[in-house]
Amino acid sequence: YFAAEDKYVNVATPDGEYPIRKPIKDLEEELDPNRFWRIHRATIVNARAINRVSRDFRGRLNITLRGSEKVLTVSRSYADRFRQM
């Protein structure tokens, strides 16, 4: 996944996290929209890496990726993609 933090975007892979100096908006324009989904204003995930989508006690959608225990929250602005599933 890609996560924006300050002036950098962290690229998270199974091997580690790597910072790149590119706005997440520019990065999103370069990625295949069928393969990479924006789930938050600061987060883009590889759709093929999604292992599980669940709801927390507040009703928010959370994503768990394969090979990771990190839970990523889907913002309300981007939740429509998952409601259709």
Helices and strands as residue ranges (DSSP letters): E 2-5, E 8-13, E 16-20, H 24-30, E 36-40, E 43-46, G 47-49, E 50-55, E 61-65, E 71-73, G 76-78, H 80-83
